[in-house]
Amino acid sequence: MVAKSFLLVAVAATLLAFVRAESDVIQLTKATFEDVVKPEKLILVEFFAPWCGHCNALAPEYEIAAATLKDDDIKLAKVDCTEEQDLCQEHEVNGYPTLKVFRSGASTDYNGPRKADGIISYMKKQTLPALSEVTADSIDKFKEADKVVIVGFVAESDKESYKTLNTVAESLRDNFLFGVVTDAELAKKYDVTVPGVLLFKNFDDGISTFDGALTAESLQSFVKSNAVPLLAEIDGDNFSSYVETGLPLAYIFADNDEDRERLIKALQPVAKEYRGKVNFVHIDAAKYGGHASNLNLKEQWPAFGIQQPADGAKFPYDQTKEITFEGVREFVAEYVAGKISPSIKSQAVPEKNDEPVKVIVSTQFDEIVYDKEKDVFIEFYAPWCGHCKKLAPVWEELAALISSNPANSNVVIAKMDGTENDLPVHVPFRLEGFPTLKLFKAGAEKEVINYNGDRSLEDLVEFLKTNAKNTLDIPAPAPKVVKQDAEDHENYDDRDEL
């Protein structure tokens, strides 16, 4: 799979070679960002790092989308965060690639697909009004314009219901098409009592009918509940559509058809019972088995677990138990009721932690890292990561230099094995590669600053002197001829992933 990753990057680089000369993607810097982005009613900006495998995979798709969307006067741009660290920090970029949609300078997160056709569809959707007027002549075409389309039917005089529809349409416009019908005859044709809502979809039974009082909260819940299939296979192509719903994901892992079909049949009633609260999916464990570790599950099949995409919290089903309707139903009920605590993977607390580089494990993360008196500079590493091994002596030297003076006791140099320890759910980023270097500044807010510079001792020291809240009292280290580039970085996982 490592070879596959290198091949993917190589292919992406080759494709880029053909388009770089006349690229339709605008390269932005801190000096040009405001002048380019602020005047645009709609522009998509990618914040990337050259060493990021996912960024390299996205690059040719992004170029194709830019070339197509220029005909619609929709621009695509990019920022190299290894060159524009301050700009990326300003826009709260915590991982790569990060994509943001800007409207006249104001940004929202892009949560759409990463393939060219998906990017094109998503951005074209942004040019439409949040709530489109739908008539008898346009409804057939409108309801087939996307895989999920929501149409509200209201009386022309019902301003309150129209306002509710518009509010929800605005809040969900990144993900769904919304339309409104004020034609009473058209409502009769679709057997809708006004005010009412129909959700048209190209899966399950093709249509869902809203039932109940029309409020923003109830309508949002209805849309999220019905915007994905009741129980379908999840893979890299549709993963983002599940994330967009904002609901927890209950995974059924199976590596053969017999187990898969048996569990789908057994658990479908549970999926139906908790629709709107938890989305159920099945996943090919033979291909995506590595994803089980993201739920703290062993690669033993079949398996079941729940994950919250919003914060990464994971709730694995006991793998010593058989997966049954009764067992899963009880497990999901307790999860929904908040009676189950998230699973936190952690190494044991070190018996001694008196070396210059402090060892962080999950169970002690908050105690050490969130000490408001201390600046904590952490390396998140993986034991198999060659670039981490290359950084190790420099990191030790940095820690020794700082700890040699007692006046620097409030500046901590630390490391954490990111493969054996989960980040607490409240930490405002997820790990996407190794090594990842983050400074948690002293203070009640514990601001997190990314380090994307060269990994030389002198550059690391300069970063701390510039960004740490506590003053450092150390001599400048002697410059070294050889530097470790920030581009030396390895992906979090070399297996197929969602």
PyMOL commands that set and color helices and strands:
alter all, ss='L'
color gray80, all
select helices_A, chain A and resi 2-22+33-37+53-72+85-90+116-127+139-142+159-171+184-189+216-226+239-244+257-273+285-295+325-336+362-369+386-403+406-408+457-467
alter helices_A, ss='H'
color red, helices_A
select strands_A, chain A and resi 25-28+43-48+75-80+98-103+106-109+132-133+148-153+177-181+196-201+207-209+231-233+249-254+279-284+303-307+314-316+357-359+375-381+411-417+433-434+436-440+448-450+490-491
alter strands_A, ss='S'
color yellow, strands_A
deselect
rebuild
show_as cartoon
